[in-house]
């Protein structure tokens, strides 16, 4: 989700260090908020967060950003906020899933595998375009939700976590 954000912001701010700093600041801030949210509120079900995540990804795909009136800076900030919304929901899903799973090293390993798969999926932008990465992310998160619904997250026994 970071790649489409950076590429979209580059259209409004130019391809400079400003784009990367805005995108990364937005992403890290939203992930911090997601962790704070999960520390104060324990979601009993993750399904609503998966729905909101996929819906926000699809909404970002469908919005014609080039038709929004206003200065380039204002539109760029709106885009940054809009693209960070699904990252918030993904952060809530990860933080709560991580809290429920007792094997932190296995959970981090699975997260790293997902990050590598996401990095490889970015190559699909050469075939389908940068905007299509939002649909690919929505498809992958929807698949994750279905797998979690079919086979709920198991808590690893404490004897295997050492």
C-alpha positions as CSV (number, residue, x, y, z in Angstrom):
1,X,0.0,0.0,0.0
2,X,3.0,2.3,0.4
3,X,4.0,2.1,-3.3
4,X,0.7,3.4,-4.6
5,X,0.8,6.2,-2.0
6,X,4.3,7.3,-2.9
7,X,3.5,7.2,-6.7
8,X,0.3,9.1,-6.2
9,X,1.9,11.8,-4.0
10,X,4.7,12.2,-6.5
11,X,2.2,13.5,-9.0
12,X,1.3,16.4,-6.5
13,X,4.6,17.1,-4.7
14,X,7.2,15.9,-7.3
15,X,9.5,13.0,-6.8
16,X,11.6,14.3,-4.0
17,X,12.5,13.5,-0.5
18,X,9.3,15.4,0.5
19,X,7.1,12.7,-1.0
20,X,8.9,10.0,0.9
21,X,8.8,11.9,4.1
22,X,5.1,12.7,3.8
23,X,4.2,9.1,2.9
24,X,6.3,7.5,5.6
25,X,5.3,10.0,8.3
26,X,1.6,9.3,7.4
27,X,2.1,5.6,7.5
28,X,4.1,5.4,10.7
29,X,1.7,7.8,12.4
30,X,-1.3,5.8,11.4
31,X,0.4,2.6,12.6
32,X,1.1,4.2,15.9
33,X,-2.6,5.2,16.2
34,X,-3.6,1.6,15.4
35,X,-1.4,0.2,18.1
36,X,-2.7,2.8,20.6
37,X,-6.3,1.9,19.6
38,X,-5.7,-1.8,20.1
39,X,-4.1,-1.2,23.5
40,X,-7.2,0.7,24.8
41,X,-9.9,-1.3,22.9
42,X,-9.7,-5.0,22.3
43,X,-11.6,-5.9,19.2
44,X,-13.6,-9.1,19.8
45,X,-14.0,-9.7,16.0
46,X,-11.7,-8.7,13.2
47,X,-14.3,-9.1,10.4
48,X,-15.5,-5.4,10.6
49,X,-11.9,-4.3,10.2
50,X,-11.3,-6.5,7.2
51,X,-14.5,-5.1,5.6
52,X,-13.5,-1.5,6.3
53,X,-10.0,-2.3,5.0
54,X,-11.2,-3.8,1.8
55,X,-13.8,-1.1,1.3
56,X,-11.3,1.7,1.8
57,X,-8.9,0.1,-0.7
58,X,-11.7,-0.1,-3.2
59,X,-12.8,3.4,-2.6
60,X,-9.2,4.7,-3.1
61,X,-9.2,2.8,-6.4
62,X,-12.5,4.3,-7.6
63,X,-11.9,7.9,-6.6
64,X,-10.8,10.1,-9.6
65,X,-8.1,11.9,-7.7
66,X,-7.2,14.1,-10.7
67,X,-10.6,15.7,-10.6
68,X,-10.6,16.9,-7.0
69,X,-10.4,20.7,-7.0
70,X,-7.9,22.5,-5.0
71,X,-4.2,23.2,-4.8
72,X,-1.8,20.4,-5.4
73,X,-0.7,20.5,-1.8
74,X,-4.2,20.2,-0.5
75,X,-5.1,17.3,-2.8
76,X,-1.8,15.6,-1.9
77,X,-2.7,15.8,1.8
78,X,-6.2,14.5,1.2
79,X,-4.7,11.6,-0.8
80,X,-2.2,10.9,2.0
81,X,-5.0,10.7,4.6
82,X,-7.2,8.6,2.3
83,X,-4.4,6.1,1.6
84,X,-3.5,5.9,5.3
85,X,-7.1,4.9,6.3
86,X,-6.7,1.3,5.0
87,X,-3.2,1.1,6.7
88,X,-4.9,1.9,10.0
89,X,-7.3,-1.0,9.6
90,X,-4.4,-3.3,8.5
91,X,-2.5,-2.1,11.6
92,X,-5.5,-3.0,13.9
93,X,-5.8,-6.4,12.3
94,X,-2.1,-7.1,12.7
95,X,-1.8,-5.8,16.3
96,X,-4.8,-7.7,17.5
97,X,-3.8,-10.9,15.6
98,X,-0.3,-10.6,17.1
99,X,-1.8,-10.1,20.6
100,X,-3.9,-13.3,20.2
101,X,-1.0,-15.4,19.0
102,X,1.4,-16.5,21.7
103,X,4.3,-17.4,19.4
104,X,5.8,-14.0,18.7
105,X,8.7,-15.3,16.5
106,X,6.3,-17.3,14.4
107,X,3.9,-14.4,14.0
108,X,6.8,-12.1,13.0
109,X,8.0,-14.7,10.6
110,X,4.5,-14.9,9.0
111,X,4.4,-11.1,8.8
112,X,7.8,-11.0,7.1
113,X,6.6,-13.6,4.6
114,X,3.6,-11.4,3.9
115,X,5.9,-8.3,3.4
116,X,8.0,-10.3,0.9
117,X,4.8,-11.4,-0.9
118,X,3.6,-7.8,-1.0
119,X,7.0,-6.7,-2.3
120,X,6.8,-9.3,-5.1
121,X,3.2,-8.3,-5.8
122,X,4.4,-4.8,-6.6
123,X,6.0,-6.2,-9.7
124,X,2.4,-6.8,-11.0
125,X,2.2,-3.0,-11.3
126,X,4.3,-3.3,-14.5
127,X,1.6,-5.4,-16.0
128,X,-1.6,-3.9,-14.6
129,X,-0.6,-0.4,-13.5
130,X,0.2,1.2,-10.1
131,X,-3.5,1.8,-9.3
132,X,-4.2,-2.0,-9.7
133,X,-2.0,-2.6,-6.6
134,X,-5.0,-1.4,-4.5
135,X,-7.2,-4.1,-6.0
136,X,-4.4,-6.7,-5.4
137,X,-4.1,-5.6,-1.8
138,X,-7.9,-5.8,-1.4
139,X,-7.9,-9.3,-2.9
140,X,-5.1,-10.5,-0.6
141,X,-6.7,-9.0,2.5
142,X,-10.1,-10.5,1.6
143,X,-8.4,-13.9,1.2
144,X,-6.8,-13.5,4.6
145,X,-10.3,-12.7,6.1
146,X,-11.8,-15.8,4.4
147,X,-9.0,-18.0,5.7
148,X,-9.4,-16.6,9.2
149,X,-13.1,-17.1,9.1
150,X,-12.7,-20.7,7.8
151,X,-9.9,-21.6,10.2
152,X,-9.7,-19.2,13.2
153,X,-6.4,-18.2,14.6
154,X,-4.9,-20.8,16.9
155,X,-3.0,-19.8,20.0
156,X,0.3,-21.5,20.1
157,X,1.0,-23.5,23.2
158,X,3.5,-21.9,25.6
159,X,5.8,-24.9,25.3
160,X,6.4,-24.2,21.6
161,X,7.2,-20.5,22.0
162,X,10.6,-21.0,23.7
